[in-house]
Amino acid sequence: MGIYVAVRGWLECDKEQLAAAQEIISSHEDGHYSRGWGAPGRPVNWTHYLFYGADIRESAVDWLMHQIRDMARIPANEDGDRVTGLFLASHEIDGMTEWQVREGRLLSSPGDGRHRYLDG
């Protein structure tokens, strides 16, 4: 049956960065887990949000993290703002991990105990 990881989180960016992120998603299209990505049809104000939520096989985690790393490297906008975000990945055996998107990188650390209720 396999081991699953529940991944949920978001990225924050501007309109042009969102378009670049959506191109990255398209380039990694798999016909299944790619459907976990979503964005509001009509954004509110200036910040654009891109969400991910899906229970994925452990073997697909690297596939997803590769996309997020590529999105983290999208160049800063004219104001110097980069893509930022936060994801929580709950592994069925190993527990929760936090993925922070900041400063052009994807940083991974153990999840905060305050979020354990999400694994219940």
C-alpha positions in Angstrom: 0.0 0.0 0.0 2.9 2.4 0.7 3.6 5.2 3.1 1.9 8.6 2.6 2.8 12.2 3.5 0.1 14.8 3.9 1.4 18.0 2.5 -0.4 21.3 2.9 0.8 24.9 2.5 1.1 28.0 0.4 3.4 30.4 -1.5 3.0 34.2 -1.6 4.2 36.1 -4.6 3.3 38.8 -7.1 1.4 38.3 -10.4 4.5 37.7 -12.5 6.0 35.3 -10.0 2.7 33.4 -9.9 2.9 33.0 -13.7 6.4 31.7 -13.4 5.4 29.3 -10.6 2.5 28.0 -12.7 4.9 27.3 -15.6 7.1 25.3 -13.1 4.0 23.3 -12.1 3.1 22.7 -15.8 6.6 21.4 -16.5 6.3 18.8 -13.7 2.7 17.8 -14.6 2.1 14.2 -13.6 -1.7 13.9 -14.1 -2.3 13.0 -10.5 -0.4 14.8 -7.6 -0.2 18.0 -9.7 -3.9 18.4 -9.1 -3.0 19.4 -5.5 -1.9 22.8 -6.7 -4.5 25.6 -6.7 -4.9 29.4 -6.7 -7.8 31.7 -6.3 -9.5 32.5 -9.6 -9.5 36.2 -8.9 -6.9 37.4 -6.5 -7.7 40.0 -3.8 -5.3 43.0 -3.9 -1.6 42.7 -4.7 -0.4 39.5 -3.0 -1.0 36.3 -5.0 -1.3 32.9 -3.3 -0.6 29.5 -4.6 -1.8 26.6 -2.4 -0.9 22.9 -2.3 -2.8 20.2 -0.4 -2.7 16.5 -1.0 -1.8 13.1 0.5 1.1 11.9 -1.6 3.2 8.8 -1.6 6.5 9.1 0.2 8.2 8.4 -3.2 6.6 11.6 -4.6 8.0 14.0 -1.9 11.2 14.7 -3.8 9.2 15.4 -6.9 7.1 18.0 -5.0 10.1 19.5 -3.2 12.0 19.9 -6.5 9.1 22.1 -7.7 9.0 24.2 -4.6 12.8 24.7 -4.7 12.4 25.9 -8.3 9.7 28.3 -7.3 11.8 29.6 -4.4 14.5 30.5 -6.9 12.1 32.7 -9.0 13.8 36.1 -9.2 12.8 38.9 -6.8 10.4 41.4 -8.2 11.2 45.1 -8.7 10.6 45.8 -5.0 13.1 43.1 -4.1 10.4 40.7 -2.8 11.0 37.0 -3.4 8.5 34.1 -3.3 7.9 33.1 0.3 5.8 30.3 1.8 5.2 27.7 4.4 4.3 24.0 4.1 3.7 21.3 6.7 4.4 17.7 5.6 3.2 15.0 7.9 4.8 11.6 7.2 2.9 8.6 8.5 5.9 7.2 10.4 8.5 10.0 10.8 6.0 12.8 11.8 5.8 16.4 10.7 8.3 18.5 8.9 8.1 22.2 8.2 9.2 23.5 4.8 9.9 27.3 4.7 10.3 29.1 1.4 12.4 32.2 1.9 15.5 33.9 0.7 15.4 31.9 -2.6 15.6 28.6 -0.8 13.5 25.8 0.6 14.5 25.1 4.2 13.3 22.0 6.0 13.1 21.5 9.8 11.2 19.3 12.3 7.6 20.4 12.6 6.4 22.4 15.6 4.5 20.4 18.3 1.7 23.1 18.1 0.7 21.6 14.8 0.3 18.0 15.9 -3.4 18.4 16.0 -3.4 18.4 12.2 -2.1 14.8 12.2 -5.0 13.5 14.2 
